[in-house]
Amino acid sequence: MSLKNECPARIANLQKKLQEEKLDGVLFIYPIDVYYFTATRQNSTLWVPAQGKPILLVRKSFERAKGEACIDDIRPFPRSKNFASMFEGQRKIGMTFDVAPVQQYNYYKKLLPEVDFVDISVLNRTLRSVKSEWEVDRLRHAGKKICQVFAAVPSFLQSGMREIDLAAEFEARLRKAGGEGYVRMRAFNQELFLGLAVAGTGSGSGFFDGAVTGKGLSPASPHGASECVIEIDQPVLIDYTGVFDGYIIDMTRMFVCGQLNSKLMNAFNVACEIQAAVVAQLQPGAVCADLFDLATEMAQAAGLGDYFMGVPGENAKFVGHGVGLELDEMPVLAQGFDQQLIAGQTIAIEPKFVFPDLGPIGIENTFVVTRSGGERLTPLSDELISVWEPV
Amino acid sequence: MSLKNECPARIANLQKKLQEEKLDGVLFIYPIDVYYFTATRQNSTLWVPAQGKPILLVRKSFERAKGEACIDDIRPFPRSKNFASMFEGQRKIGMTFDVAPVQQYNYYKKLLPEVDFVDISVLNRTLRSVKSEWEVDRLRHAGKKICQVFAAVPSFLQSGMREIDLAAEFEARLRKAGGEGYVRMRAFNQELFLGLAVAGTGSGSGFFDGAVTGKGLSPASPHGASECVIEIDQPVLIDYTGVFDGYIIDMTRMFVCGQLNSKLMNAFNVACEIQAAVVAQLQPGAVCADLFDLATEMAQAAGLGDYFMGVPGENAKFVGHGVGLELDEMPVLAQGFDQQLIAGQTIAIEPKFVFPDLGPIGIENTFVVTRSGGERLTPLSDELISVWEPV
């Protein structure tokens, strides 16, 4: 599979679903959705009929879309009258209501008053959750790149630096390695600037749907690194995304300037054991919620249930999440998700603990679901790295 | 004015408008809108009645919202039945349709079937466009910080480095200076990762609503720095945002490793002259569209109209944009904007030219509208900086 074949195959998959659901077609207006089906992220709207050829309507830049897109019919975005005439006879059209603003919906509804727009958010996310070999290769590439940056951490981490200094050093290397920076998230109210580098306590609670939030630099940006100084013997958690060709890899490693106490070391080992147990079952047919239950039970059996996936009382209710063109893709290894895994789904597994008095600890790698369990896309030892200070 | 007084004053301004518009209240669901009125950006929904006290309903993190918010009544997000009972008797409630996804709208509509939700996007953006002294001080602080980074560019810019290397060096210093990274944009289909560092040709067209887009690192992230190498005598345009306390400053400076040719130098001087002419009129009562016309006429008179604000055929139709908690605030100095400026509005002025055969050139600073014209918030010489190579 190459990029040239990707989009036609994706569109064929979609069209099959549209026919099953008796939809006349889909209007994609959200940039990353359009990118998935066309290979271009310009300002444009994509019409995919249930049968026949898709049409890309471009606002800006037409030239660039024309040069990049893997589909044939590309036109400047038409005037209202011409737009309406393109859709004569169409009655039931899908749209991704999870991300389409009301103003956009009203705009298209006014252009096409006869059309019944229906929400295809789940259908869209379900299709995207299973990756082609080409997509898995993109994530594999992203994994190799971000591992180089993680491997370099001992060369710049030292006690006495601030979390934000550590973040800046990491981010600069990530960018130089080709990290694109745009971490897209689909969930309303969520956003992520690259990742987090946090140490010790105060890194727990926040708006972010994850185990560790970080204090951030202000209440306006309450996530990630803060100006707090990294001290000797504190757990230093570095959890970053790497975006390459739009595909997002997700990874966490632990560091310490000195030595962690036995409580933290024990929790780290439990996190690694949970990861191993979940990854062994990352096979087609496994039920998402079962894997979350497995992880939770192991945390509880180790006497660490209260601290699993967040500070007590704000524990996140998942242990893994799909990744791809967005950080929060399907499936989610979470309570209530009774879907079965499918080969080719790519999932970040991230068992973590947050102790209010000690700080965060855990591990994270990205895997692809295969018949023999999760295949790792982030090739770097899980080992906790101790950076000893010069005496 | 202090932060403690900011939110009550903002809410009082809003409530006055709601009473004029005969609305019963507003339900704010979008994070940065909630932040503006509460001083906390947690996962929460804000109810502001036309009269009486606002209520913040928090999903996560309650503790953090409680510690940060400048309002009194903070509650965990209630169950559906309790939510509905809070709104008994309310009939006409505002919501920001420009950013509210259809799924969110449908969720609240189902909770409150009797309510007529109306779009208050313009009202909201208009209120936000005029900054308090405290807000102008935040931007002044942001301006000082980002100017330090721009002033350091000659210490790390050199020919032979890639655009992305230059970007990474700039971004690392911006982060260490406290730059928060979250560049919020309100317009649908727009996004920005920090800014751009681009050199020479190939930096023109793209989805971004600005004069210069940059090639970016892939079609998935087609904006900003690329892997192209910066050559001797090429124009190097560095256009970055700096986010501090959530407030976004915007600034551009020009650099060259060697020397620019006379066509580029001439265009640079014209850009600076346009900036000066527009800034002199950045006074209360001036009409936005008139300032854009003034800029366009000056560009045309200099024989550079085709290249003004973009490559020929993709020219952006503005010369300045409001900045604040979002990069694309009101007002816009653009065609068709016949609003008058108001004292306290903060506006980035960015006359630029893009020559397909030479590359981009221009200037940008952020100003606050005052009776004596624009007061500059980005205190660094506009001068083009030539970095001479060691012989």
Interface residues (C-beta under 8 A of the other chain):
Chain A: I29 P31 I32 Y35 A39 T40 R41 Q42 N43 S44 R59 K60 S61 E63 R64 E68 M95 F97 D98 V99 A100 P101 V102 Q103 Q104 Y105 N106 D119 S121 I164 D165 A167 A168 E169 E171 A172 R173 R175 K176 G178 E180 G181 Y182 F188 N189 E191 F193 L194 S205 G206 F207 D209 T213 G216 L217 S218 P219 A220 S221 P222 G224 E227 V243 F244 D245 G246 Y247 E314 L325
Chain B: I29 P31 I32 Y35 A39 T40 R41 Q42 N43 S44 R59 K60 S61 E63 R64 E68 M95 F97 D98 V99 A100 P101 V102 Q103 Q104 Y105 N106 D119 S121 I164 D165 A167 A168 E169 E171 A172 R173 R175 K176 G178 E180 G181 Y182 F188 N189 E191 F193 L194 S205 G206 F207 D209 T213 G216 L217 S218 P219 A220 S221 P222 G224 E227 V243 F244 D245 G246 Y247 E314 L325
